[in-house]
Amino acid sequence: LGMVRASQIRPENARLLLGHQSLTLTELLRQMNIYSNNVMSEMLAELLGGPAAVDAINTKITGVGEEEIQLINGSGLGVENRLSPRAVIEILQALDRKLANQPIKVADLFPVGGRDTKGTMQWRAIPKGVMIKTGTLAQVSALAGEIPTQERGKVWFVIMNAGSSNIEGFRNQQDRVLQDLDQHWQILPEATKGSIPERSFLGDPSRISQGF
């Protein structure tokens, strides 16, 4: 009594006490990217076969050489993880092509300026409609994403700052670059709406149901 015991066989008298409805995979990926959740990314990488498998998948779908995509884990933590700027762009564009005929789009998987305000978007000044993915280590701050413009269509970008522990300063500089581009190009306002409705947050207790 009072002990948790695992069993491979369900007892005949077992009954459901609690059920929890998960978010969809699309929503899980968006939440993972909004909050830069390293635990979730590690779990997903392991489900795909580990970092070597993810490395191989990225190389295959992008056509980028192995020297430009080097992963040792699923989270990206550690200086041994290396992606060239070109590889990052190719990965985002591959996602864009994959979702071309789907009801969702790339912006539904990442934080977008004007739509998301928490996690990696908190304290940022990302222009409305710009989709981003952040990457931060001790002395490195990177930012990649898509700018949906009226004049140029989808503009993909990668910014990397390194060599200082002033991460906040790096982020401010990145935001200013995007703000300058916002003034130069007309960013499509509908990009902030997304293709799917906003859902509840991770672990929302309203998705728990009682089985008795």
Rosetta blueprint (number, residue, H / E / L):
1 L L
2 G L
3 M L
4 V L
5 R L
6 A L
7 S L
8 Q L
9 I L
10 R L
11 P L
12 E L
13 N L
14 A L
15 R L
16 L L
17 L L
18 L E
19 G E
20 H E
21 Q L
22 S L
23 L L
24 T L
25 L H
26 T H
27 E H
28 L H
29 L H
30 R H
31 Q H
32 M H
33 N H
34 I H
35 Y H
36 S L
37 N L
38 N H
39 V H
40 M H
41 S H
42 E H
43 M H
44 L H
45 A H
46 E H
47 L H
48 L L
49 G L
50 G L
51 P H
52 A H
53 A H
54 V H
55 D H
56 A H
57 I H
58 N H
59 T H
60 K H
61 I H
62 T H
63 G L
64 V L
65 G L
66 E H
67 E H
68 E H
69 I E
70 Q E
71 L L
72 I L
73 N L
74 G L
75 S L
76 G L
77 L L
78 G L
79 V L
80 E L
81 N L
82 R E
83 L E
84 S L
85 P H
86 R H
87 A H
88 V H
89 I H
90 E H
91 I H
92 L H
93 Q H
94 A H
95 L H
96 D H
97 R H
98 K H
99 L L
100 A L
101 N L
102 Q L
103 P L
104 I L
105 K L
106 V H
107 A H
108 D H
109 L L
110 F L
111 P L
112 V E
113 G L
114 G L
115 R L
116 D L
117 T L
118 K L
119 G H
120 T H
121 M H
122 Q L
123 W L
124 R L
125 A L
126 I L
127 P L
128 K L
129 G L
130 V L
131 M E
132 I E
133 K E
134 T E
135 G E
136 T E
137 L E
138 A L
139 Q L
140 V E
141 S E
142 A E
143 L E
144 A E
145 G E
146 E E
147 I E
148 P E
149 T E
150 Q L
151 E L
152 R L
153 G E
154 K E
155 V E
156 W E
157 F E
158 V E
159 I E
160 M E
161 N E
162 A E
163 G L
164 S L
165 S L
166 N L
167 I H
168 E H
169 G H
170 F H
171 R H
172 N H
173 Q H
174 Q H
175 D H
176 R H
177 V H
178 L H
179 Q H
180 D H
181 L H
182 D H
183 Q H
184 H H
185 W L
186 Q L
187 I E
188 L L
189 P H
190 E H
191 A H
192 T H
193 K L
194 G L
195 S L
196 I L
197 P L
198 E L
199 R L
200 S L
201 F L
202 L L
203 G L
204 D L
205 P H
206 S H
207 R H
208 I E
209 S E
210 Q E
211 G L
212 F L
